[in-house]
Amino acid sequence: MTKYTTILLLCLLPACTPTIKVEAPDKPIEINLNVKIEKHVRVSIEKDVQKSISKNKDIF
């Protein structure tokens, strides 16, 4: 290779490097956790009801 070819290749080499572009999404990310929350609430209510029934057996 000649001197000019080497210089030309060195000048063109940075043009071949890949670029990575990081952007925020246009729409917000939606995470649906309703199922887990409902299960937790139901378990808590069931425990509270069982405690109330055991304390006051004449309720029902």
PyMOL commands that set and color helices and strands:
alter all, ss='L'
color gray80, all
select helices_A, chain A and resi 3-16+34-55
alter helices_A, ss='H'
color red, helices_A
deselect
rebuild
show_as cartoon
